[in-house]
């Protein structure tokens, strides 16, 4: 999971330019959308970690995480859905 997450984390660095070009966001708005991932992570990661520890089935959670990330990337790439939606979903997928 760490190898998967670290390879995806690099994508967050280029999202700002992506949001500016595809969605015509200002640099400040693009940074806000991009920072949502880290704000949500501060709260969600410990809670989701407790859930995984309680339930077990780590491979199941990794598969769900990968499928969720693919879905979020597809929403960003192929639709014009407000980018807040896939970015929030993405954080829960990682």
Secondary structure, 3 states (H helix, E strand, C coil): CHHHHHHHHCHHHHHHHHHHHHCCCCHHHHHHHHHHHHHHHHHHHHHHHHHHHHHCCHHHHHHHHHHHHHHHHHHHHHCCCCHHHHHHHHHHHC
